[in-house]
Amino acid sequence: MKSNKMHSLFLVLITAALLAACSAASPDKKTQLENLKSDAAKLNQQIQKLQSEISAESGPDPVKTKDVAIVSLKQGKFDHYVQTQGSIESIENIQVSSKTAGIVTQVFVVEGEVVSRGQILGQVDNSLIQRGIEELKSSLELANTVFERQKNLWDQKIGTEVQYLQAKNNRENLERRLASMNEQNDMTRIKSPINGIVDEVTLRVGQNIAPGMPAARVVNNQDLKVKANVSEAYVSQIKKGNRTIVTIADLKKDIDATVSFVGRNINALSRSFVVEVRLPSSADLRPNMSTVLRIVFESSNNALVVPVNVVQDINGTKVVYTADTSGKIAVAHRNVVEVVGVYDNKAEIKSGLKPGDQVITVGYQGLNDGELIKI
């Protein structure tokens, strides 16, 4: 920098001298050349004098160092996990349908309504069944009266046993027919099979419905699970009870849970197996929500962990730079390391580093072994 300034000054003075020489009338070119050489010699002397003065004032150039940041390496917990996509399902998510065919005469619920097990959601036309029930009730009253009289006579040894048995049989037949008609009548009522919330109602008054046709959907949000597929590469590591972190991005929420089910079958197309994770009750959770599962299959309590970005790959060798601060000047030191796992932007180091090492976390790019650094 200083030399460049001196040369620039030299050029300026030479240029000024040339201009002055050109502007002045000179007798011949030889005389002009001699005058310029004399001026150049004087300028060189002035430049050397200025350089000496500047060096004396500023001293020698300082040693070049690179600014870095460090962190002391400590032992801590490190989780090995597999990450996969999943979706929330309701264990009790029921599509309700009618048990009998007929015309819908009434709808008793709306979407979003809380219902209990056995609550009536809709009614199918049962007018013919009701009339049949009334007729049977009348016949049963008569049959009861006849049976009671025949029983009284039989108790007094009046009449025949056949008459008594016929009256008894007639009454019992009518009771069975009435019970059957009541069951048929109950089948015309569309009921909720679970406690939950009505998520969808497709019933409409006047609609002709038949068994199997969707009438309503009832969902119990108190009993949810996450279902996901995991690569068969982890089939020996994923087990029931493994700790799991369920991340729901839409809710910006993490839920700690455990694996509740591990499938035994490997899908021939996807080469994966099913994993289920039961979720705690929450009003925010909905069936079919997307989730990310991190299933922890191994944990190290005394692991050496560094940010994954400080591990550099140099010609196929994993390298981490540390700062040697034992002397007066800090020096960068290159360490060949063995990485056994990379999870959540962190890397576990098996060998090459030890607790207390000063790992360079900023300014490690382009460092050389033994290079001077400034912390």
C-alpha positions as CSV (number, residue, x, y, z in Angstrom):
1,M,0.0,0.0,0.0
2,K,2.8,2.4,1.0
3,S,4.8,1.6,-2.1
4,N,1.8,2.2,-4.4
5,K,1.4,5.6,-2.9
6,M,5.0,6.5,-3.5
7,H,4.8,5.4,-7.1
8,S,1.7,7.4,-7.7
9,L,3.4,10.5,-6.3
10,F,6.4,9.8,-8.5
11,L,4.2,9.6,-11.6
12,V,2.4,12.8,-10.7
13,L,5.7,14.7,-10.4
14,I,7.1,13.2,-13.6
15,T,3.9,14.2,-15.4
16,A,4.2,17.7,-14.0
17,A,7.8,18.0,-15.0
18,L,7.0,16.8,-18.5
19,L,4.3,19.3,-18.9
20,A,6.5,22.0,-17.6
21,A,9.3,21.0,-20.0
22,C,6.9,20.9,-22.9
23,S,5.5,24.2,-22.1
24,A,8.9,25.9,-21.9
25,A,10.8,26.7,-25.0
26,S,13.9,24.5,-25.2
27,P,16.8,24.8,-27.6
28,D,17.0,21.1,-28.4
29,K,15.8,17.6,-27.4
30,K,19.1,16.5,-25.8
31,T,18.9,19.4,-23.4
32,Q,15.3,18.5,-22.5
33,L,16.3,14.9,-21.8
34,E,19.1,15.9,-19.5
35,N,16.8,18.2,-17.6
36,L,14.2,15.4,-17.1
37,K,16.8,12.9,-15.9
38,S,17.9,15.4,-13.3
39,D,14.4,16.0,-12.1
40,A,13.7,12.2,-11.9
41,A,16.8,11.7,-9.7
42,K,15.6,14.4,-7.3
43,L,12.1,12.9,-7.2
44,N,13.5,9.4,-6.4
45,Q,15.4,10.9,-3.5
46,Q,12.2,12.6,-2.2
47,I,10.2,9.3,-2.5
48,Q,12.8,7.3,-0.6
49,K,12.9,9.9,2.1
50,L,9.1,9.8,2.5
51,Q,9.0,6.0,2.6
52,S,11.5,6.0,5.4
53,E,9.6,8.6,7.4
54,I,6.3,6.6,7.0
55,S,7.9,3.3,8.0
56,A,9.4,5.0,11.1
57,E,6.0,6.4,12.1
58,S,3.8,3.3,11.5
59,G,6.3,0.5,12.4
60,P,6.4,-2.9,10.7
61,D,3.3,-4.5,9.1
62,P,1.3,-6.5,11.7
63,V,1.0,-10.3,11.5
64,K,-2.0,-11.3,9.4
65,T,-4.7,-13.3,11.4
66,K,-8.2,-14.5,10.7
67,D,-11.1,-13.7,13.0
68,V,-13.0,-16.8,14.3
69,A,-15.5,-17.7,17.0
70,I,-15.2,-20.8,19.2
71,V,-17.2,-22.9,21.6
72,S,-16.0,-25.3,24.2
73,L,-16.9,-28.9,23.5
74,K,-19.0,-30.6,26.2
75,Q,-20.6,-34.0,26.6
76,G,-24.4,-34.2,26.3
77,K,-27.4,-36.2,25.2
78,F,-27.8,-37.1,21.6
79,D,-30.8,-38.8,20.1
80,H,-30.7,-41.0,17.0
81,Y,-34.0,-41.0,15.2
82,V,-35.8,-41.8,12.0
83,Q,-38.0,-39.1,10.5
84,T,-41.1,-39.7,8.4
85,Q,-44.4,-38.2,7.3
86,G,-47.7,-39.2,8.9
87,S,-51.3,-38.2,9.3
88,I,-53.7,-38.1,12.2
89,E,-56.6,-40.5,12.3
90,S,-59.5,-40.9,14.6
91,I,-59.8,-44.4,16.2
92,E,-63.5,-43.8,16.4
93,N,-64.4,-42.2,13.1
94,I,-67.8,-43.8,12.1
95,Q,-69.8,-43.5,8.9
96,V,-73.4,-44.0,10.2
97,S,-76.0,-45.6,8.0
98,S,-79.6,-46.8,8.3
99,K,-80.4,-50.4,9.3
100,T,-83.6,-50.4,7.2
101,A,-84.8,-49.0,3.9
102,G,-87.4,-46.3,3.7
103,I,-88.2,-42.6,3.5
104,V,-86.5,-40.2,6.0
105,T,-89.1,-38.4,8.0
106,Q,-87.0,-36.5,10.5
107,V,-83.4,-35.4,11.0
108,F,-82.5,-34.5,14.7
109,V,-78.9,-33.3,14.5
110,V,-76.8,-30.7,12.7
111,E,-73.1,-30.7,11.9
112,G,-70.9,-29.9,14.8
113,E,-73.3,-31.1,17.4
114,V,-72.1,-33.2,20.3
115,V,-73.9,-36.5,20.5
116,S,-73.8,-39.5,22.9
117,R,-73.8,-43.2,22.2
118,G,-77.3,-44.4,21.2
119,Q,-78.6,-40.9,20.5
120,I,-81.1,-40.8,17.6
121,L,-79.8,-38.9,14.5
122,G,-82.6,-39.5,12.1
123,Q,-85.9,-41.3,11.7
124,V,-87.0,-43.5,8.8
125,D,-90.8,-43.8,8.1
126,N,-92.2,-46.4,10.5
127,S,-96.0,-45.7,10.2
128,L,-96.8,-49.3,9.0
129,I,-94.7,-50.8,11.8
130,Q,-96.4,-48.6,14.4
131,R,-99.9,-49.7,13.2
132,G,-98.8,-53.3,13.4
133,I,-97.5,-52.8,16.9
134,E,-100.9,-51.3,18.0
135,E,-102.8,-54.3,16.5
136,L,-100.5,-56.7,18.3
137,K,-100.9,-54.9,21.6
138,S,-104.7,-55.2,21.3
139,S,-104.5,-58.9,20.5
140,L,-102.0,-59.4,23.4
141,E,-104.4,-57.8,25.8
142,L,-107.2,-60.2,24.8
143,A,-104.7,-63.1,24.9
144,N,-103.7,-62.2,28.4
145,T,-107.3,-62.0,29.6
146,V,-108.1,-65.4,28.0
147,F,-104.9,-66.9,29.5
148,E,-105.7,-65.6,33.0
149,R,-109.2,-67.1,33.0
150,Q,-108.0,-70.4,31.6
151,K,-105.4,-70.5,34.3
152,N,-107.9,-69.8,37.1
153,L,-110.2,-72.6,35.8
154,W,-107.3,-75.0,35.5
155,D,-106.2,-74.2,39.0
156,Q,-109.7,-75.2,40.1
157,K,-109.5,-78.4,38.0
158,I,-112.1,-77.0,35.6
159,G,-111.6,-77.4,31.9
160,T,-109.0,-79.3,30.0
161,E,-105.3,-78.9,30.1
162,V,-105.3,-78.4,26.3
163,Q,-107.4,-75.3,26.6
164,Y,-105.0,-73.9,29.2
165,L,-101.9,-74.7,27.1
166,Q,-103.5,-73.2,23.9
167,A,-104.2,-69.9,25.8
168,K,-100.7,-69.8,27.1
169,N,-99.1,-70.5,23.8
170,N,-101.2,-67.9,22.0
171,R,-100.2,-65.2,24.6
172,E,-96.4,-66.1,24.2
173,N,-96.6,-66.0,20.4
174,L,-98.1,-62.6,20.5
175,E,-95.4,-61.4,23.0
176,R,-92.7,-62.7,20.7
177,R,-94.3,-61.0,17.6
178,L,-94.6,-57.7,19.5
179,A,-90.9,-57.9,20.6
180,S,-90.0,-58.5,17.0
181,M,-92.0,-55.6,15.8
182,N,-90.5,-53.4,18.4
183,E,-87.0,-54.4,17.2
184,Q,-88.0,-53.6,13.6
185,N,-89.3,-50.2,14.8
186,D,-86.1,-49.5,16.6
187,M,-84.2,-50.2,13.3
188,T,-85.9,-47.3,11.7
189,R,-84.1,-45.0,14.2
190,I,-80.6,-44.0,12.9
191,K,-78.5,-43.8,16.1
192,S,-75.0,-42.7,16.9
193,P,-72.8,-45.8,17.8
194,I,-70.3,-43.7,19.8
195,N,-69.8,-40.5,21.8
196,G,-68.5,-37.8,19.6
197,I,-69.2,-34.8,17.3
198,V,-71.3,-34.9,14.2
199,D,-68.8,-34.1,11.5
200,E,-71.1,-34.6,8.5
201,V,-74.9,-35.0,7.9
202,T,-76.1,-36.3,4.6
203,L,-79.6,-37.2,5.7
204,R,-82.4,-35.1,4.2
205,V,-86.1,-35.3,5.0
206,G,-87.9,-37.1,2.1
207,Q,-84.8,-38.9,1.1
208,N,-85.1,-42.6,0.2
209,I,-82.4,-44.4,2.2
210,A,-81.2,-48.0,2.3
211,P,-78.8,-50.0,4.5
212,G,-75.2,-49.1,3.6
213,M,-76.0,-45.6,2.4
214,P,-74.1,-42.8,4.3
215,A,-76.4,-40.9,6.7
216,A,-73.9,-39.1,9.0
217,R,-70.4,-39.2,10.2
218,V,-69.6,-39.1,13.9
219,V,-66.0,-38.5,15.1
220,N,-64.5,-38.9,18.6
221,N,-61.6,-36.4,18.8
222,Q,-60.7,-37.6,22.2
223,D,-59.2,-40.8,20.8
224,L,-56.6,-40.0,18.0
225,K,-53.5,-41.6,16.6
226,V,-50.9,-40.9,14.0
227,K,-50.3,-43.4,11.3
228,A,-47.1,-43.4,9.2
229,N,-44.9,-45.6,7.1
230,V,-41.3,-46.3,8.0
231,S,-38.6,-47.7,5.7
232,E,-37.8,-51.4,6.2
233,A,-34.2,-50.4,6.9
234,Y,-35.3,-49.6,10.5
235,V,-37.4,-52.7,11.0
236,S,-35.1,-54.0,13.7
237,Q,-34.8,-50.7,15.5
238,I,-38.3,-49.4,15.7
239,K,-40.2,-51.0,18.6
240,K,-43.4,-50.5,20.5
241,G,-42.8,-47.9,23.3
242,N,-40.1,-45.9,21.4
243,R,-40.2,-42.2,22.3
244,T,-41.6,-40.1,19.5
245,I,-41.8,-36.4,18.8
246,V,-44.9,-35.5,16.7
247,T,-44.6,-32.2,14.9
248,I,-47.8,-30.5,13.6
249,A,-46.6,-27.7,11.4
250,D,-50.1,-26.2,11.0
251,L,-50.4,-25.7,14.8
252,K,-46.7,-25.0,15.3
253,K,-46.8,-27.7,18.0
254,D,-44.6,-30.6,19.1
255,I,-46.2,-33.5,21.1
256,D,-44.2,-36.1,23.0
257,A,-45.7,-39.6,22.6
258,T,-44.7,-43.2,22.2
259,V,-45.1,-45.8,19.5
260,S,-48.3,-47.8,20.2
261,F,-48.2,-50.2,17.3
262,V,-45.5,-51.6,14.9
263,G,-46.7,-53.4,11.8
264,R,-45.3,-56.9,11.0
265,N,-46.0,-56.8,7.3
266,I,-43.6,-55.1,4.8
267,N,-45.4,-53.4,1.9
268,A,-44.1,-55.0,-1.3
269,L,-44.3,-51.7,-3.3
270,S,-43.1,-49.1,-0.8
271,R,-40.8,-51.4,1.1
272,S,-42.1,-49.9,4.4
273,F,-44.1,-51.0,7.4
274,V,-46.8,-49.2,9.4
275,V,-46.2,-47.4,12.7
276,E,-49.0,-45.9,14.9
277,V,-48.6,-43.4,17.7
278,R,-51.4,-42.7,20.1
279,L,-52.0,-39.0,20.8
280,P,-53.3,-37.3,23.9
281,S,-56.7,-35.6,23.8
282,S,-56.6,-32.1,22.4
283,A,-59.3,-29.8,21.0
284,D,-56.9,-28.5,18.3
285,L,-56.2,-31.9,16.7
286,R,-58.2,-33.0,13.6
287,P,-58.3,-36.2,11.6
288,N,-56.3,-36.1,8.4
289,M,-53.9,-33.4,9.7
290,S,-50.3,-33.8,8.3
291,T,-47.6,-34.5,10.8
292,V,-43.8,-35.2,11.0
293,L,-42.7,-38.1,13.2
294,R,-39.3,-38.3,14.7
295,I,-39.0,-41.8,16.2
296,V,-36.1,-42.1,18.6
297,F,-34.5,-45.5,18.5
298,E,-31.2,-44.8,20.3
299,S,-29.9,-42.2,22.8
300,S,-26.4,-41.4,23.9
301,N,-26.1,-39.5,27.3
302,N,-22.4,-38.7,27.0
303,A,-22.1,-37.9,23.4
304,L,-19.7,-35.3,21.8
305,V,-22.0,-33.1,19.6
306,V,-21.0,-30.3,17.2
307,P,-23.1,-28.3,14.8
308,V,-23.2,-30.3,11.6
309,N,-22.0,-27.3,9.4
310,V,-18.6,-27.2,11.2
311,V,-17.8,-30.7,9.9
312,Q,-16.0,-30.3,6.6
313,D,-15.5,-32.9,3.9
314,I,-12.0,-32.6,2.5
315,N,-11.2,-35.2,-0.1
316,G,-13.5,-37.7,1.6
317,T,-12.1,-37.0,5.1
318,K,-14.3,-35.5,7.8
319,V,-12.5,-32.5,9.4
320,V,-13.3,-30.2,12.3
321,Y,-11.1,-27.2,13.1
322,T,-10.3,-26.4,16.8
323,A,-8.4,-23.4,18.3
324,D,-5.1,-24.1,20.2
325,T,-4.8,-21.3,22.7
326,S,-2.0,-22.7,24.8
327,G,0.5,-20.2,23.5
328,K,0.6,-16.4,23.2
329,I,-1.0,-16.6,19.7
330,A,-4.0,-18.7,18.9
331,V,-3.5,-21.3,16.2
332,A,-6.0,-23.3,14.1
333,H,-5.7,-27.1,14.3
334,R,-7.2,-29.5,11.9
335,N,-8.8,-32.7,13.5
336,V,-9.8,-35.7,11.5
337,V,-13.0,-37.0,13.0
338,E,-15.4,-39.9,12.8
339,V,-19.1,-39.0,12.6
340,V,-21.6,-41.7,13.8
341,G,-24.9,-39.8,13.3
342,V,-26.3,-36.6,12.0
343,Y,-29.7,-35.5,13.3
344,D,-31.5,-32.1,13.8
345,N,-28.5,-30.2,12.4
346,K,-26.1,-31.8,14.9
347,A,-23.4,-34.4,14.4
348,E,-22.2,-36.9,17.0
349,I,-18.4,-37.3,17.0
350,K,-17.1,-40.8,17.8
351,S,-13.4,-40.0,17.6
352,G,-11.0,-37.1,16.8
353,L,-12.2,-34.7,19.5
354,K,-12.4,-34.7,23.3
355,P,-14.3,-32.7,25.9
356,G,-12.9,-29.2,26.4
357,D,-11.7,-28.8,22.8
358,Q,-12.3,-25.3,21.5
359,V,-14.3,-25.9,18.3
360,I,-14.2,-23.1,15.7
361,T,-17.8,-22.4,14.8
362,V,-17.4,-19.2,12.8
363,G,-14.6,-18.5,10.3
364,Y,-13.6,-22.1,9.8
365,Q,-14.1,-22.0,6.0
366,G,-10.7,-21.8,4.2
367,L,-8.6,-22.3,7.3
368,N,-5.3,-24.2,7.2
369,D,-3.7,-26.3,9.8
370,G,-1.4,-24.1,11.9
371,E,-2.9,-20.8,10.6
372,L,-2.9,-17.9,13.1
373,I,-6.3,-16.9,14.2
374,K,-7.9,-14.2,16.3
375,I,-10.8,-15.1,18.7
